[in-house]
Amino acid sequence: MTPATVQLDKAGVAYETVDYDHDPSIDDYGQEAVDALGVDGSLVFKTVVAELGVAEIVVAVLPVVCLLDLKALARAARAKKAALASTTVAERRTGYVVGGISPFGQRQRHRTFVDESALLYERIHVSAGRRGLEVVVAPAAFETVLDATFADLTG
């Protein structure tokens, strides 16, 4: 059980957890999940923490096979610009370690933006809050639990 699964349970959202043995020598966490689980990389989504100016931290969720377009995120958030948050800020604000940051169950609530490609699938994978553990949810879970906004985040 992680804070992510606790939040999903409290919200009454159906999910499945899948785990794999995390190799500490690997730092491409998303690709490790794709390879270990044997699923298409467009179904495994990563969680990225970004800063809008200096005032707001937001969360972006997008396929591990894609790069976050910071301008697209800024447009979706109606901000002038967006930048990746430092590892320290991301871990402090979410309560998770990099490579295991889940959009669910974060220490502080942040506006969340999910790449619209998630809507193409019945279920997608995201981190469940630790390296080597994924939660498989319907894209609607992001709206239900996080009031997330779906947008093109990859440009």
C-alpha positions in Angstrom: 0.0 0.0 0.0 1.3 3.5 -0.9 -0.3 6.9 -0.5 -1.3 6.6 -4.2 -3.3 3.4 -3.6 -4.8 4.8 -0.4 -6.1 7.9 -2.3 -7.5 5.7 -5.1 -9.2 3.4 -2.5 -10.7 6.4 -0.7 -12.1 7.7 -4.0 -13.5 4.3 -4.9 -11.6 4.1 -8.1 -10.9 0.7 -9.6 -7.2 0.0 -10.3 -4.7 -2.9 -10.5 -1.2 -2.8 -9.2 1.7 -4.5 -11.1 5.2 -4.8 -9.8 8.6 -5.6 -11.1 12.1 -5.8 -9.7 13.7 -2.4 -10.0 17.3 -2.4 -10.9 19.1 0.4 -8.9 21.7 0.8 -11.7 19.0 1.9 -14.1 18.0 5.6 -14.1 15.6 5.6 -17.1 12.7 4.5 -14.9 10.0 4.8 -17.5 11.8 2.6 -20.0 12.7 0.2 -17.3 8.9 -0.2 -16.5 8.1 -0.7 -20.2 10.8 -3.3 -20.6 10.0 -5.1 -17.3 6.2 -5.2 -17.8 6.4 -6.0 -21.6 3.8 -3.4 -22.5 3.7 -0.7 -25.2 5.5 2.4 -24.2 2.5 4.5 -25.1 0.6 2.9 -22.3 3.1 3.7 -19.5 2.9 7.2 -18.4 5.5 9.2 -16.4 4.9 11.9 -13.9 6.9 15.1 -14.3 6.9 18.0 -11.8 7.2 21.5 -13.3 7.2 25.1 -12.1 5.1 27.8 -13.6 7.1 31.0 -13.0 8.1 30.9 -9.4 4.7 30.7 -7.8 3.2 27.3 -8.7 4.2 23.7 -9.0 2.2 21.6 -11.4 2.2 17.9 -12.4 2.3 16.6 -16.0 1.5 13.0 -16.9 2.6 11.8 -20.3 3.7 8.7 -22.1 7.3 7.6 -21.3 8.0 7.4 -25.0 7.4 11.2 -25.3 9.1 14.4 -24.2 7.2 17.0 -22.3 6.8 20.2 -24.3 7.1 22.9 -21.7 5.5 25.5 -23.9 2.5 23.2 -24.4 2.3 22.7 -20.6 2.4 26.5 -20.1 -0.4 26.9 -22.6 -2.5 24.3 -21.0 -1.9 25.9 -17.6 -2.5 29.4 -18.9 0.9 30.5 -17.7 3.7 32.5 -19.4 6.3 29.7 -19.1 7.0 26.4 -17.5 10.3 24.8 -16.4 11.1 21.4 -14.9 11.3 21.5 -11.2 14.5 20.4 -9.5 14.7 16.9 -8.1 14.7 18.4 -4.6 11.6 20.4 -5.2 9.8 17.5 -6.9 10.5 15.1 -4.0 9.7 17.6 -1.3 6.4 18.6 -2.8 5.2 15.2 -3.8 6.5 13.1 -1.0 7.9 10.5 -3.4 11.4 9.8 -4.8 12.2 10.5 -8.5 11.4 7.4 -10.5 8.5 6.6 -8.1 6.5 9.8 -8.3 2.9 9.0 -8.6 0.3 11.6 -9.7 -1.9 10.2 -6.9 -1.4 10.5 -3.2 1.0 13.4 -3.3 2.0 15.2 -0.1 0.6 18.5 -1.5 -2.2 18.9 -4.1 -1.1 20.3 -7.4 -2.9 21.1 -10.6 -2.4 18.1 -12.8 -2.3 17.9 -16.6 -2.5 14.6 -18.4 -1.5 14.2 -22.0 -4.7 13.7 -24.1 -3.3 10.6 -25.7 -4.3 8.8 -22.4 -7.9 9.1 -23.6 -7.1 6.7 -26.5 -6.8 3.8 -24.0 -9.1 2.0 -21.6 -6.3 1.8 -19.0 -2.8 3.2 -18.6 0.1 2.6 -16.2 1.5 5.2 -13.9 3.8 4.9 -10.9 2.0 3.7 -7.7 4.5 5.7 -5.5 7.6 3.7 -5.5 10.1 2.4 -8.1 9.0 -1.0 -9.3 5.3 -0.6 -8.6 2.8 0.6 -11.1 -0.9 1.3 -10.9 -3.1 0.6 -13.9 -6.2 2.9 -14.1 -8.7 4.2 -16.5 -7.9 7.8 -17.7 -11.1 9.0 -16.0 -9.4 8.3 -12.6 -7.3 11.5 -13.2 -10.5 13.6 -13.5 -12.2 11.8 -10.6 -9.4 11.9 -8.1 -7.3 14.9 -9.2 -9.6 17.1 -11.2 -7.0 16.8 -13.9 -7.1 18.6 -17.2 -6.4 16.6 -20.4 -4.3 18.5 -23.0 -1.6 18.0 -25.6 1.6 18.0 -23.6 3.9 16.7 -26.2 3.5 19.4 -28.9 
